[in-house]
């Protein structure tokens, strides 16, 4: 899925162990079917919302048709927008949890902060029946500086129960954010990790 011939790909490590989540996120078969129906309805709503809003996305750089560099910016912008639309479609319509998980992660990596993107991630967070998809949707929202309460609860759980490798990754991302989390739960987890026996984890917690 490279853009403009770029051979780089967004790769998801499918072997990563996601932290266990509280039991109230786990439902029975009836609940799973209900969530699946919600996901389908959400997909239809997002398609309508995207059409109404025109899916403008972030403002691109100034375009000057007299310069080739400006035209290149327009081409890249269009390609990226198309990729984002494809990822949203995968997130809200794919029957495969791994595909939805990868789509959520890729949306966070691309950093395209658009109302439709944020809405899709929040709906996945609330309606999703797979905890790994909820985790990636939460991380994507944080990467977009969307400090959603449910997303922060998921991240706090990951900091508390995840591996040290995952903790370092999350703490590093949090430290790079323009605004910090104003949430007692996640702040408490960060402070607690400052006393972690692992030096890398404790250092990243102090920086975050």
N, C-alpha and C positions, 0 to 999 in steps of 0.2 A: 504493500500500500504506500510506497514512497511517493512523494509529490515532486513533479517536474523532473523525473528521471533520477532523483536522489535515491540511492540504494539503501539508505539507512531505514530501519524498520523499528516500530515500537514493539518491543518484545516483552511479553509478560512471562515471568517465571512461574509456570504452572505447578511447580513442585513446592512453592512456598506454603508453609503451614500458617493458615490464618488463625488468629487467636479465637478461643471459644467465646461465645457471647452468652449473656444471661438467658435462662430458660424461657423467659416470657417472649423471646423472639422466635421460639421454635413452636410450630403449630402441627395439628394433625392433618390428615389427608383433606378433610373438608375445608380446613383453613387454607391449605395450599391451593386448592381449586378456586377458593374465593379470591386469593391474592392474584392468581393467574388471570381471572376475569378482570380484576382491577387494572392489571398491567395492560391488557388489551384495550380497555376503555381509555386509559391514560394515553396510549399511543394515538388513538383517534383524536383525543382532545389536543394533544401536542401538534399533530399535523394541522389541525384547524388553526391553532394559535400561531404556528409558524407562518401559515399563509397570510393571516391577518396582519402580522407584524412585519412581514416582508423579510424576516430573518436577516436583519441588517448586519448584525455582529458589531464588533468593535470598529471604530472609525479607522479607515486606512490612511496611509500617508497621502499628502496632496498629490493630485494627478496632473501631470502636464504632458499632453499628447505630443508636444514637440520634442520631448526627450525620451529616449528608449528606456531609461532607467525607471521612469514613471510608469510606462506601459508594463514593464517587468513586475513592478509592485502590484499592478492591477491583476496580472495573471496569477501571481502567487496568492493574492488575496482570494481570488475566485476558487483556486484549487483547494485552499485551506477551508473555505466555507463549504465546499462540496464534501470534503472529508468529514467535517463536523456534522453535517446533515446525515451522512452515512452512519456515523457512530451513534447518533441519537436514535436513528431507526433501529440499529442493532440492540441498543440498550432497552428500548421499550417494546420491541416486537419479537426478538429472538427467543425461541423456546429453550435454548441451551444456556444454562447458568454461566458456563465458561466464557461464552461469547458476550453475554451481558456484562460480566465482570471485566473482561478486556476492554470493552467499549467505555465503561465508566472510568477505568484507569487512564485510557488514552485521552479522554476528554479533559481530565485533570492535567495531563502532561502538556497538551496543546495550549492550555491556558486561554481558551477563547471564552471570555466572560460575556455571555449573552443571556437575555432573560429566558429564552427558550432552553438553552443549555442548563441553566440553573434549575429551571422548573423540572426538566427531565431527571436530573440528578436527585432532586428532593423527592420526586414521586417514587423513584427507585428505592430511595432510602426508607420511605414509609410503606410501600406496597410490596417490596421484594421479599420472597420467601427463602432466598439463599443468603447466608450470612457473609460469604465472601464478596458478593455483589454489593451488599450494604456497606461493607468495609471500604471497598474501592470508591463507592459513591461518596462516602463520608470524606475520604482522603482527597477526592477530587474537589469537593466543595471547599475544604480548607485551603487547597492550593489556589482556588479562585478567590480567596479572602471572603468566603461566605461562611460566617461563624454560626451555622445552624446548630440549635441546641441538641437535636438528636444526633447530628454528625459528631459533635464534640463528645457526646456520651459514648459513641462507638470508639472514637479515638482514645478516650480515657481508658476504656476497657482494654484496648490493644496495648496501651502503655503498661497497664497493670498485669496483663496475662501473657503478652507476647514475648517472643524471644528477644535476646539482647540486640541481635542484628536488626530486627524490626523496630525496636525502641530507638536505636541510633538513627535509623532512617526517618522515623516520624519526628524525633526531636530536632534533627537537622532541618527538616522542612519547616517546622514551627519557628525556628530561630530566624529563618529567612523571610518570614512574613512581614509585610509593612505594618500591620496591626496585630496585636496579640490577642489571645483568647481571654475574654472577660467571663470566665466560667470557673466557679469554685472547684468543681469536680476535677476538671482537667489540670487546673493549676495545682491542686493538691497532689495529683499523680506526678507532676513534674518535680515538685519540691521533694516528694518522697524518693524519687529516683536520683536525687543529688547525693543520697547516701548509699547508692547501689555499689556493691563490691567491685563491679566491673568499672574500671577507670574511664573507659570511653563513654559508657552510659552516663556516669556521674558528671563528666565534663560537659557532654551535650546537654544534659538537664540544666546545669548551671548557666550555660550560654542561652538556652531557650527562655 
